[in-house]
């Protein structure tokens, strides 16, 4: 529909279908190459499809819009060439910035995000190649179909006197043009009226100043306030459909029992267990760890050493027929090995009358001890003690619990090689540093993108784009805070994408502005008239591509929609509002790239507006080359 025209006659439904096929081919190529080089496909990798469809449709719309602005008297080959000559540099530049942003983000120490960004980078490269080759071929065939006045989707059926088999017929017959005019007259009138009103709005310096101040305010609000108050990490339940048993269990547990109980582990390595002083040091470490408020079941009552000591004490007190167990020194390790092989119940707690109150089976601890070689004849290289931890229901509380428990272990372990761990720490370790990783990734990606743009755009244009990037990221953080979107892997990916995806809109307008002449007001009006509608359609198509996710039955997909919607919205505002507002003030120092046009070059404008006579092909050819 965005490529539009009169249905079946001048529409491009077949071309649009071909464009989607090209985009999906690029996704297949990108994922195929990722597989070839060993990049894993994760559960969030397929979210890339929505991004690639948005970027791909943007590029397609820009190419077709440039084609429609070509002089109608030119041949199909010349029009296609002119369209790529106008749209190609902008598409190449935006594709390059997207690729750089993703490759920089792929260096982050966050495997899921890194895999996603690598696959997305490969896919974007494939998309650029296929858009400029395969889609161009499809566009050429479609132009020939329109020139031969054949129906869209039914190209074997003609619809006018121009029904011809010639593949290079001109699509600019009077009836053809009248069809287009009638089909679009109402829309074009409305668009023209809105464009004129917007021209007056964007050219006003007071309005431009307000716009700049409003966007600039997003930077301190986002980076100074919002990012420190955004929830950290998504709950595991977010990855499950609404109403799943796991979601219901988690909600009921957190509501009724406040905290989730989970096993905690203390891993000790290379301890000389036959040394009594080493055992005393371990006892001191256990006592310190158990002093933390969130330890429900202590380490000291659930480990092989406590069980070994209890059985040894029971045998000594009851004069058991079983061999005594040494507490340290020579033979200690051999006794431990023999103890861990016993499968019969052993009493560890008796009443005064001698009746056993609690028994254990020593062999259940055999998996908790790792020997350097033969059990009993070699040292113990590693062992694990377990406890039960009360885990808070908020991610921030879990991070604080992890940090506190680790700090306690570090402060009391002395020379012991000790590590505390629990399953929830697998996510808390990531959530603990996610803010730093996000800020570093955004900074490096922005620096790389801006450094690339310096080679193609005026430094002042790049400075305005830098302001746009900072404002967009600040605005995204602020919207995340208002929507209570957690800073997790999906949000991380969307923030990495925001550098490239949102800059697309600004770069298109900046590129067009630098190729216009006149006062800053005249140049930005011309740029917006030339590329603004394409940018708006591209952003709208990206939004339509992800809007279905707003009603998804899983929170993780709704989060992706919110993040991508924020990126597209702020990117469009930056390209169509912020950049025009900035160049109203600084545009006079941005030198147009066509100032070198000669008076002879001015004559080509007449050739564009008025077709040259057929009797003067050399002159026409010279004018076309200058054009």
C-alpha positions in Angstrom: 0.0 0.0 0.0 2.8 2.4 0.7 4.2 1.8 -2.8 0.6 2.5 -4.0 -1.2 3.6 -7.0 -4.6 2.9 -8.6 -5.5 -0.7 -7.6 -4.4 -3.4 -10.2 -3.4 -0.7 -12.7 -0.7 1.4 -11.1 -0.5 -0.4 -7.8 2.6 -2.4 -6.8 1.1 -5.3 -4.8 3.2 -7.8 -6.7 6.3 -5.7 -6.2 5.5 -5.4 -2.5 5.2 -9.2 -2.2 8.6 -9.5 -4.0 10.0 -6.9 -1.5 8.9 -9.0 1.4 10.4 -12.1 -0.2 13.7 -10.2 -0.6 13.6 -9.3 3.0 12.9 -12.9 4.1 15.7 -14.1 1.9 18.1 -11.8 3.6 16.9 -13.2 7.0 17.6 -16.7 5.7 21.0 -15.7 4.3 21.9 -13.9 7.6 20.9 -16.8 9.8 22.5 -19.3 7.4 25.9 -17.4 7.5 25.5 -17.1 11.3 25.2 -20.9 11.5 28.1 -21.4 9.2 30.4 -19.4 11.5 29.1 -21.0 14.6 26.8 -18.2 16.1 24.1 -20.0 18.1 20.4 -19.4 17.5 18.9 -18.3 20.8 15.3 -17.8 21.9 15.5 -14.1 21.2 17.2 -14.3 17.8 13.9 -14.6 15.9 12.9 -11.2 17.1 15.4 -10.0 14.6 12.8 -10.6 11.8 10.7 -7.7 13.0 13.7 -5.4 12.9 14.9 -6.5 9.4 11.4 -6.2 8.0 11.3 -2.6 9.3 14.7 -1.7 7.9 14.0 -3.5 4.6 10.7 -1.8 4.0 12.2 1.6 4.7 14.8 1.0 2.0 12.3 -0.2 -0.5 10.0 2.8 0.1 12.9 5.2 -0.4 14.0 3.6 -3.7 10.4 3.5 -5.1 9.8 7.1 -4.0 13.0 8.3 -5.7 11.9 6.4 -8.8 8.5 8.2 -8.8 10.3 11.5 -8.8 12.4 10.8 -11.9 11.6 12.7 -15.1 8.8 10.8 -16.9 10.4 11.2 -20.3 13.4 9.1 -19.4 13.6 5.4 -20.3 13.1 2.7 -17.7 16.8 2.0 -17.4 17.6 5.7 -16.9 14.8 6.1 -14.3 16.0 3.1 -12.4 19.6 4.3 -12.6 18.5 7.8 -11.4 16.5 6.3 -8.5 19.4 4.3 -7.3 21.7 7.3 -7.8 19.5 9.3 -5.5 18.4 6.6 -2.9 21.5 4.4 -3.1 23.9 6.7 -1.1 21.4 7.3 1.7 20.5 3.6 1.9 24.2 2.6 1.9 24.9 5.2 4.6 22.1 4.0 6.8 22.9 0.4 6.3 26.5 1.1 7.2 25.5 2.8 10.4 23.1 0.0 11.3 25.8 -2.6 10.6 28.4 -0.7 12.7 26.0 -0.3 15.6 25.2 -4.0 15.7 28.8 -5.2 15.3 29.9 -2.9 18.2 27.0 -4.2 20.3 28.1 -7.7 19.5 31.3 -7.2 21.4 29.5 -6.8 24.7 30.1 -9.5 27.4 26.5 -10.6 27.3 26.3 -13.8 25.1 22.6 -13.6 24.2 22.8 -10.0 23.1 26.1 -10.7 21.3 24.6 -13.6 19.3 21.6 -11.5 18.3 23.7 -8.6 17.2 26.0 -10.7 15.1 23.1 -12.4 13.3 21.4 -9.1 12.8 24.6 -7.6 11.4 25.1 -10.4 8.9 21.4 -10.1 7.9 21.6 -6.3 7.4 24.5 -6.8 5.1 22.6 -9.4 3.1 19.6 -7.1 3.0 21.6 -4.2 1.5 23.0 -6.5 -1.2 19.6 -8.0 -2.1 17.9 -4.6 -2.0 20.3 -3.1 -4.5 20.4 -6.1 -6.8 17.4 -8.5 -6.6 14.8 -5.9 -5.6 16.1 -3.5 -8.3 15.5 -6.3 -10.9 12.0 -6.8 -9.6 11.4 -3.1 -9.7 12.5 -3.0 -13.3 10.1 -5.8 -14.3 7.3 -3.9 -12.5 8.0 -0.7 -14.3 7.9 -2.6 -17.6 4.6 -4.1 -16.6 3.2 -0.6 -15.8 4.6 0.7 -19.0 2.9 -2.0 -21.0 -0.3 -1.2 -19.2 -0.8 -4.6 -17.7 -2.7 -5.4 -14.5 -0.9 -5.8 -11.2 -0.9 -9.4 -10.1 -2.4 -10.4 -13.5 0.3 -9.2 -15.8 -1.0 -11.2 -18.8 -4.1 -8.9 -18.9 -3.8 -5.5 -20.4 -6.1 -2.6 -19.5 -5.6 0.1 -22.2 -4.5 1.1 -25.7 -1.0 0.8 -24.4 -1.3 -2.9 -24.1 2.0 -3.9 -25.6 4.5 -6.7 -25.4 7.5 -4.4 -25.6 9.4 -4.5 -22.4 10.7 -0.9 -22.5 7.5 0.9 -23.1 7.0 4.2 -21.3 4.7 4.3 -18.3 3.8 8.0 -18.9 1.0 7.9 -21.4 -1.7 10.6 -20.8 -4.3 8.0 -19.7 -1.8 6.4 -17.3 -1.0 9.8 -15.7 -4.6 10.7 -15.4 -5.4 7.4 -13.6 -2.6 8.2 -11.1 -3.8 11.8 -10.6 -7.4 10.7 -10.0 -6.3 8.0 -7.7 -4.1 10.2 -5.6 -5.6 13.7 -6.0 -7.4 13.7 -2.6 -4.5 12.2 -0.7 -2.0 14.5 -2.4 -4.1 17.5 -1.6 -4.3 16.6 2.0 -0.5 15.8 2.2 0.3 19.1 0.4 -1.9 21.1 2.8 -0.3 19.4 5.8 3.2 19.9 4.4 2.6 23.6 3.9 1.4 23.9 7.5 4.4 22.0 8.7 6.7 24.2 6.7 5.4 27.2 8.6 5.8 25.4 11.9 9.3 24.1 11.3 10.7 27.4 9.9 9.7 29.3 13.0 12.7 30.0 15.1 10.8 30.3 18.4 9.2 26.9 17.7 12.5 25.5 16.7 14.1 26.7 20.0 11.3 25.1 22.0 11.8 21.8 20.1 15.5 21.8 20.8 15.0 22.5 24.5 12.4 19.8 24.7 14.6 17.1 23.1 17.7 18.3 25.1 15.7 17.9 28.3 15.3 14.2 27.6 19.0 13.7 28.1 19.2 14.5 31.8 15.8 13.1 32.5 16.7 9.8 30.9 20.4 9.4 31.9 20.2 11.2 35.2 16.9 10.1 36.6 15.1 7.3 34.7 18.0 4.9 34.2 18.6 4.7 38.0 14.9 3.8 38.6 14.3 1.3 35.9 13.6 -2.2 37.2 16.6 -4.6 36.6 16.1 -7.8 34.8 12.9 -9.6 33.7 11.3 -12.2 35.8 11.5 -15.7 34.4 7.7 -15.7 34.2 7.9 -13.0 31.6 9.2 -15.7 29.1 6.1 -17.8 29.6 2.6 -17.2 28.1 0.1 -15.5 30.4 -1.9 -17.9 32.5 0.7 -20.7 32.3 1.1 -22.9 35.4 4.5 -21.5 36.1 3.3 -17.9 36.1 0.4 -18.9 38.4 2.8 -20.8 40.8 5.3 -17.9 40.9 2.6 -15.3 41.5 0.9 -17.4 44.3 4.3 -18.1 46.0 5.4 -14.5 46.0 2.1 -13.3 47.2 1.6 -15.8 50.0 5.1 -16.7 51.1 6.9 -13.4 50.3 10.1 -15.1 49.2 11.1 -18.1 47.1 13.3 -20.7 48.9 16.2 -21.9 46.8 19.3 -24.0 47.5 22.6 -22.1 48.0 26.0 -23.6 47.7 29.5 -23.0 49.1 32.2 -24.5 46.9 35.6 -25.0 48.6 38.8 -25.9 46.6 42.2 -27.3 47.6 41.6 -27.3 51.3 43.9 -29.5 53.4 41.1 -31.3 55.2 43.4 -33.5 57.3 44.7 -30.2 58.9 42.7 -29.3 62.0 43.4 -25.6 61.6 42.0 -25.7 58.0 38.8 -27.3 59.4 38.6 -24.5 62.0 39.0 -21.9 59.3 36.1 -23.5 57.3 34.0 -23.5 60.5 34.6 -19.8 60.9 33.6 -19.1 57.3 30.4 -21.2 57.7 29.5 -19.3 60.9 30.0 -15.9 59.1 27.9 -17.0 56.1 25.1 -18.3 58.3 24.9 -14.9 60.1 23.3 -13.4 56.9 19.6 -12.9 57.5 18.4 -14.6 54.3 20.1 -18.0 55.2 17.2 -20.2 56.3 18.8 -23.7 56.6 22.5 -23.3 57.5 25.5 -24.8 55.7 26.8 -26.4 58.9 23.9 -28.9 59.2 23.8 -30.0 55.6 27.3 -31.1 54.5 29.5 -34.2 54.6 31.9 -32.8 57.2 29.1 -32.2 59.8 27.7 -35.6 59.1 31.1 -37.2 59.4 31.7 -35.5 62.8 28.3 -36.5 64.1 28.8 -40.1 63.2 32.3 -40.1 64.7 31.0 -38.6 67.9 28.1 -41.1 68.1 30.5 -44.0 67.6 32.8 -42.7 70.3 30.0 -42.2 72.8 28.2 -45.5 72.3 31.2 -47.8 71.9 30.0 -48.9 68.6 31.4 -52.0 66.9 32.0 -49.9 63.8 35.6 -48.6 63.4 36.2 -45.2 64.9 36.5 -42.2 62.6 39.6 -39.9 62.9 38.8 -36.1 63.1 42.1 -35.0 61.5 45.7 -36.0 60.8 47.0 -39.2 59.2 44.3 -41.6 58.1 41.6 -38.8 58.1 41.1 -38.9 54.3 41.0 -42.7 54.2 38.3 -42.6 56.9 36.3 -40.0 54.9 36.5 -42.2 51.8 35.3 -45.2 53.7 32.5 -43.1 55.4 31.2 -41.9 52.0 30.9 -45.4 50.8 28.6 -46.5 53.6 25.0 -47.1 52.5 23.5 -48.2 55.8 21.8 -45.6 58.0 24.1 -44.1 60.6 22.7 -42.4 63.8 23.8 -38.8 64.3 21.5 -37.8 67.2 20.3 -39.9 70.2 18.0 -39.4 73.2 19.3 -39.8 76.7 18.1 -43.3 76.8 20.1 -44.2 73.7 17.2 -44.2 71.2 18.3 -42.7 67.8 16.4 -39.6 66.8 18.0 -38.9 63.4 19.8 -41.0 60.9 21.7 -40.3 57.7 23.1 -42.3 54.8 26.7 -41.2 54.3 26.8 -42.3 50.7 24.4 -39.5 49.8 27.3 -37.1 50.3 29.6 -38.9 47.9 28.8 -36.6 45.0 29.7 -33.6 47.1 33.4 -34.5 47.3 35.9 -34.5 44.4 39.2 -36.4 44.8 42.4 -35.7 43.0 42.9 -39.4 42.3 41.9 -42.5 44.2 39.5 -41.8 47.0 41.2 -41.8 50.4 44.7 -42.0 48.8 44.7 -38.5 47.3 43.7 -35.1 48.4 40.2 -33.6 48.1 40.4 -31.0 45.3 36.9 -29.6 45.7 33.8 -30.0 47.8 30.4 -28.4 48.1 28.3 -27.5 51.1 24.6 -26.5 50.7 22.1 -24.4 52.5 18.7 -22.8 51.8 18.3 -19.1 50.9 15.2 -17.0 51.0 15.2 -15.1 47.7 13.4 -11.8 47.4 10.7 -11.5 44.8 12.4 -8.4 43.2 15.4 -8.6 41.0 17.1 -5.7 42.7 16.7 -7.5 46.1 18.3 -10.6 44.6 21.2 -8.6 43.3 21.7 -7.1 46.8 21.4 -10.6 48.4 24.1 -12.0 46.0 26.4 -9.1 46.6 26.0 -9.3 50.4 26.6 -13.0 50.5 29.7 -12.8 48.3 31.0 -9.9 50.4 30.6 -12.0 53.5 32.5 -14.9 51.9 35.3 -12.7 50.7 35.7 -11.0 54.1 36.0 -14.2 56.0 37.5 -16.8 53.8 41.1 -15.9 54.5 43.4 -18.1 52.3 40.6 -20.5 51.5 39.5 -20.7 47.9 35.7 -20.3 48.4 32.8 -19.4 46.1 29.1 -19.0 47.0 26.6 -19.7 44.3 22.9 -20.2 43.8 20.8 -20.7 40.7 19.2 -17.2 40.9 22.7 -15.7 40.8 23.0 -16.9 37.2 20.7 -14.0 36.3 21.7 -11.6 39.1 25.3 -11.7 37.9 24.0 -10.3 34.6 21.6 -7.9 36.1 24.3 -6.5 38.4 26.3 -5.1 35.6 23.6 -4.6 32.9 23.4 -0.8 33.4 27.1 -0.4 32.9 27.1 -2.7 29.9 24.2 -0.8 28.3 25.9 2.6 28.8 29.2 1.4 27.5 27.6 -0.3 24.5 25.6 2.8 23.7 28.7 5.1 24.0 30.9 2.9 21.8 28.2 2.3 19.2 27.4 6.0 19.0 31.0 6.9 18.7 31.6 4.4 15.9 28.5 5.5 14.0 29.3 9.2 14.4 32.9 8.6 13.4 31.6 6.9 10.2 29.2 9.7 9.4 32.0 12.3 9.6 33.3 10.8 6.3 30.0 11.4 4.6 28.3 14.3 6.2 29.2 17.8 7.3 30.6 17.9 10.9 27.7 20.2 12.0 25.2 17.6 10.7 27.0 14.9 12.6 26.9 17.1 15.7 23.1 17.5 15.3 22.8 13.7 14.8 24.9 13.2 18.0 22.4 15.3 19.9 19.6 13.3 18.3 21.2 10.0 19.5 21.6 11.2 23.0 18.0 12.6 23.1 16.6 9.4 21.6 18.3 7.2 24.2 17.3 9.5 27.0 13.8 9.4 25.8 13.8 5.6 25.6 15.1 5.4 29.2 12.3 7.7 30.3 9.6 5.7 28.5 11.0 2.5 30.0 10.6 4.1 33.4 7.1 5.3 32.7 6.1 1.9 31.3 8.0 -0.1 34.0 9.9 -1.9 31.3 12.7 -3.9 32.9 16.3 -3.5 31.7 16.9 -7.1 30.5 18.2 -8.9 27.5 15.3 -7.8 25.2 15.6 -4.2 26.3 19.4 -4.3 25.9 19.0 -5.5 22.3 16.4 -2.8 21.5 18.7 -0.1 23.0 21.6 -1.4 20.9 19.3 -1.3 17.8 18.2 2.3 18.7 21.6 3.7 17.7 21.3 2.4 14.1 17.5 2.2 13.6 16.6 5.6 14.9 19.6 7.3 13.3 18.3 6.1 9.9 15.5 8.7 9.9 17.8 11.5 10.9 20.5 10.5 8.4 18.1 10.4 5.5 17.0 14.0 6.2 20.5 15.2 6.9 21.7 13.7 3.6 18.9 15.3 1.7 19.5 18.7 3.4 23.1 18.8 2.4 22.1 18.3 -1.2 19.8 21.3 -1.3 20.6 24.9 -1.9 19.2 28.2 -0.6 18.6 29.5 2.9 18.5 27.0 5.8 14.7 27.4 5.8 14.5 26.7 2.0 16.9 23.8 2.2 15.1 22.0 5.0 11.7 22.5 3.4 13.1 21.0 0.2 14.6 18.1 2.0 11.4 17.4 3.9 9.4 17.6 0.7 11.8 15.3 -1.0 12.6 12.6 1.6 10.2 13.4 4.6 7.2 11.5 3.2 9.4 8.5 2.5 10.8 8.6 6.1 7.3 8.9 7.5 6.1 6.0 5.5 9.1 3.9 6.4 8.6 4.6 10.1 4.8 3.8 9.8 5.6 0.5 8.0 8.0 -0.5 10.8 5.3 0.3 13.4 2.8 -1.8 11.5 5.3 -4.6 11.3 5.5 -4.9 15.1 2.0 -3.7 16.3 0.7 -7.2 16.4 3.2 -7.9 19.3 1.3 -5.4 21.4 -1.4 -8.0 22.0 0.9 -11.0 22.4 0.2 -13.4 25.3 3.8 -13.2 26.6 5.3 -10.2 28.4 8.6 -10.6 26.6 7.0 -9.8 23.3 5.0 -6.9 24.6 8.3 -5.5 26.0 9.8 -5.8 22.5 6.9 -3.9 21.0 7.2 -1.1 23.6 10.9 -0.7 23.0 10.7 -0.8 19.2 7.7 1.5 19.2 9.6 4.0 21.4 12.6 3.8 19.1 10.6 4.4 15.9 8.6 7.2 17.4 11.6 9.1 18.8 13.6 8.4 15.7 10.8 9.9 13.5 10.5 12.9 15.8 14.3 13.4 15.7 14.5 13.2 11.9 11.4 15.2 11.1 11.3 17.7 14.0 14.6 17.9 15.9 17.0 18.0 12.9 14.9 20.7 11.0 14.8 22.7 14.2 18.6 22.6 14.7 19.5 23.4 11.1 17.3 26.5 11.2 20.1 27.9 13.5 23.2 26.2 12.2 22.3 25.3 8.6 24.0 28.4 7.2 27.4 26.9 8.2 26.6 23.6 6.5 27.8 24.0 3.0 25.6 22.5 0.3 27.2 19.8 -1.7 25.9 21.1 -5.0 27.2 24.6 -4.8 29.6 23.8 -7.6 26.8 23.5 -10.1 27.5 25.5 -13.2 25.1 27.6 -15.3 25.2 24.8 -17.8 24.1 22.5 -15.0 21.2 24.7 -14.3 19.9 24.1 -17.8 19.3 20.4 -16.9 16.5 21.5 -14.6 14.6 22.7 -17.6 15.3 19.3 -19.2 13.7 17.7 -16.1 10.6 19.8 -16.3 10.3 19.9 -20.1 11.3 16.8 -22.2 13.9 17.5 -24.9 13.0 17.2 -28.5 13.6 13.8 -30.1 15.8 15.5 -32.8 18.5 16.4 -30.2 19.6 13.1 -28.5 23.2 14.2 -28.0 22.1 17.4 -26.1 19.6 15.4 -24.1 22.3 12.8 -23.2 24.6 15.6 -22.0 21.8 17.1 -19.9 21.0 13.7 -18.4 24.7 13.1 -17.5 24.8 16.5 -15.7 21.4 15.6 -14.0 
